[in-house]
Amino acid sequence: AQDLVFEAVELSPGKAKRKAREALKIDPDCIEAFELLGNLEHDVQAALLFYLKGINIGKRVFGGKYLKENKGHFWGIFETRPFMHCMGHYADCLYTLGKKQECVDILEEMIALNSNDNQGVRDQLLLYLIELDRPGKFKKYAQQFKEDEGAFSLFNRALFAFKTEGENTKSNKALDKALKQNKFVAARLLSARPPDGLTEMYGYGDDNEARYYAFFAHAIWRKTPGALNWLKKYSPRGN
């Protein structure tokens, strides 16, 4: 069944869907097939249901004793990765549908299952915790991943400092560090329009990294009172 799904990835959407359904006839518990069907859906609600089916299978197959023995290390086990993929996609769907707290709950569960967070869901989690005014949890995960030095982490920390304490020495220092790490983020956030899509790859400090951050963070910075004026004041563009 898994081989059929791997073959389907290279096919047209229609043929890929047929392959995925063939795989499910062979193995109704093929999580990869549900992940693929979700990825092929343009309707968010329909995609969410496919991912949820994959998640429910994963919770059944990887629950109980398996969970007790492997919790915290799921990404390191190849067989659990499709389950983790489905959780990530499911969280994205929930956020798109406005179910932000449910999205956060899933992201936290993913980190509990894989404490190293190889998928990088902590970036979105920290951003959404700022949006939902969860300072205690933000501090918890920011401490857990305190070694992160990418744009996503640094600009999240700056925004959190500004939202919780206003413009002061601490928030200004956090913003300065973020602006030095990536000089392109400010322009992306200050633009009237958010990026229209995600890039396949990005590098440390480049514009693709800035675009990646702004894709998720643009609206949240704009809805944080005073944040854009503060950013404009201290960014190279603002000067």
C-alpha positions in Angstrom: 0.0 0.0 0.0 2.8 2.4 0.9 4.5 1.7 -2.5 1.3 2.8 -4.3 1.3 6.1 -2.4 4.9 6.7 -3.2 4.2 6.1 -6.9 1.2 8.4 -6.7 3.2 11.4 -5.6 4.6 11.7 -9.2 1.2 11.5 -10.9 -1.4 14.0 -11.9 -3.9 14.8 -9.1 -6.6 12.6 -10.5 -4.4 9.6 -11.0 -2.8 10.2 -7.6 -6.2 10.1 -5.9 -7.0 6.8 -7.6 -3.7 5.3 -6.4 -4.3 6.5 -2.9 -7.7 4.8 -2.9 -6.2 1.6 -4.3 -3.7 1.7 -1.4 -6.6 2.0 1.1 -8.3 -1.0 -0.4 -5.1 -3.0 0.3 -4.5 -1.4 3.8 -7.4 0.6 5.3 -4.9 1.8 7.9 -2.5 3.4 5.4 -1.9 6.8 6.9 0.2 7.9 3.9 -2.8 7.5 1.7 -4.9 9.8 3.8 -2.1 12.3 4.0 -1.8 12.3 0.2 -5.6 12.7 -0.2 -5.6 15.6 2.1 -2.7 17.2 0.3 -4.6 16.9 -3.0 -7.7 18.7 -1.7 -8.3 22.3 -2.5 -11.2 22.6 0.0 -9.8 23.1 3.5 -12.7 21.3 5.3 -12.4 18.3 3.1 -8.6 18.2 3.5 -9.0 18.4 7.3 -11.2 15.3 7.3 -8.6 13.3 5.5 -5.9 14.4 7.9 -8.1 13.6 10.8 -8.6 10.0 9.5 -4.8 9.6 9.4 -4.5 11.0 12.9 -7.1 8.7 14.3 -5.4 5.7 12.8 -2.1 6.9 14.2 -3.5 7.3 17.7 -4.9 3.8 17.6 -1.8 2.1 16.1 0.8 4.1 18.0 -1.1 4.4 21.3 -1.0 2.4 24.5 2.3 0.6 25.2 3.8 2.0 22.0 3.1 5.6 23.1 4.6 5.0 26.5 7.8 3.6 25.1 8.3 6.1 22.3 6.7 9.4 23.4 9.1 12.2 22.9 10.9 10.5 20.0 8.2 10.0 17.3 10.0 11.8 14.5 13.0 9.5 15.0 10.8 6.5 14.1 10.1 6.3 10.4 6.8 4.6 10.7 5.3 7.4 12.8 6.2 10.2 10.4 3.1 10.1 8.2 1.1 10.4 11.4 3.1 13.5 12.5 2.7 14.9 9.0 -1.1 14.6 9.2 -1.0 16.3 12.6 0.9 19.3 11.1 -1.4 19.6 8.1 -4.4 19.2 10.4 -3.2 22.1 12.6 -2.7 24.3 9.5 -6.3 23.5 8.4 -7.7 24.3 11.9 -5.9 27.7 11.9 -7.2 28.5 8.4 -10.7 27.7 9.6 -10.3 30.1 12.6 -10.0 27.3 15.1 -6.9 28.8 16.6 -7.0 27.3 20.1 -7.6 23.8 18.6 -4.6 24.4 16.3 -2.4 25.3 19.3 -3.5 22.2 21.1 -2.4 20.0 18.2 1.0 21.8 17.9 1.6 21.3 21.6 0.7 17.6 21.3 3.2 17.3 18.4 6.0 18.7 20.6 5.0 16.3 23.4 5.3 13.4 21.0 8.6 14.7 19.6 10.5 17.0 22.0 13.2 17.9 19.5 10.5 19.2 17.1 12.3 18.3 13.9 9.2 19.6 12.0 9.7 23.1 13.4 6.1 23.5 14.6 7.4 25.5 17.5 7.7 28.6 15.3 4.0 28.7 14.5 3.1 27.7 18.0 5.0 30.6 19.6 3.5 33.0 17.1 0.0 31.8 17.8 0.5 31.9 21.5 1.3 35.6 21.1 -1.9 36.1 19.1 -4.0 34.2 21.7 -2.4 36.0 24.7 -0.9 33.0 26.3 2.3 34.5 27.9 2.9 31.6 30.3 3.0 29.0 27.6 5.0 31.3 25.3 7.7 31.6 28.0 7.6 27.8 28.5 8.3 27.0 24.9 10.6 29.9 24.3 12.8 28.6 27.1 12.6 25.0 25.8 13.9 26.2 22.4 16.1 29.1 23.6 18.9 28.1 21.3 16.9 29.1 18.2 18.4 32.0 16.3 16.4 32.1 13.1 14.2 35.0 12.0 11.0 33.2 13.1 12.2 32.8 16.6 13.9 36.2 17.0 11.0 38.2 15.6 8.5 36.2 17.7 10.5 37.1 20.8 10.6 40.7 19.8 6.9 40.9 19.2 6.1 39.1 22.4 8.3 41.5 24.4 6.6 44.5 22.8 3.1 43.1 23.2 3.6 42.3 26.9 5.9 45.2 28.0 5.6 47.9 25.3 8.5 49.8 23.9 11.4 49.5 26.4 15.0 48.5 26.6 14.2 44.8 26.6 11.9 44.9 23.6 14.1 47.3 21.6 17.1 45.0 22.2 15.1 42.0 21.0 14.0 43.8 17.9 17.5 45.0 17.1 18.8 41.4 17.4 16.0 40.2 15.0 16.6 43.0 12.5 20.3 42.2 12.4 19.6 38.5 11.8 17.4 39.3 8.8 17.2 42.7 7.3 14.4 41.7 4.9 11.7 40.9 7.4 10.7 44.5 8.3 9.8 45.3 4.7 7.8 42.2 4.4 5.8 42.9 7.6 5.4 46.6 6.7 4.1 45.8 3.2 0.3 46.2 2.8 0.0 42.7 1.5 1.4 39.5 3.0 3.4 37.1 0.8 1.1 35.1 -1.4 2.7 31.7 -0.8 5.6 29.8 0.8 9.0 29.2 -0.7 10.4 25.7 -1.1 13.6 26.6 0.7 15.2 29.5 2.5 18.5 30.4 3.9 19.5 32.0 7.2 19.1 35.8 6.9 17.8 35.8 3.3 14.6 37.2 1.8 13.0 33.8 1.4 13.3 33.4 5.2 11.7 36.8 5.6 8.9 35.8 3.2 8.4 32.6 5.1 8.0 34.4 8.4 5.8 37.1 7.0 3.5 34.5 5.4 2.5 33.4 8.9 3.1 36.6 11.0 1.9 39.5 8.8 -1.6 39.6 10.1 -0.6 39.1 13.7 1.9 42.0 13.7 -0.8 44.2 12.2 -3.4 43.3 14.8 -0.9 44.0 17.7 -1.5 47.6 18.7 1.5 49.8 17.9 3.7 47.0 16.7 4.0 48.2 13.1 4.9 51.8 14.1 7.5 50.4 16.5 8.9 48.2 13.8 9.0 51.0 11.3 10.7 53.3 13.8 13.6 51.0 14.4 14.0 49.2 11.1 16.4 50.4 8.3 13.4 51.2 6.2 11.9 53.3 8.9 15.2 55.2 9.2 
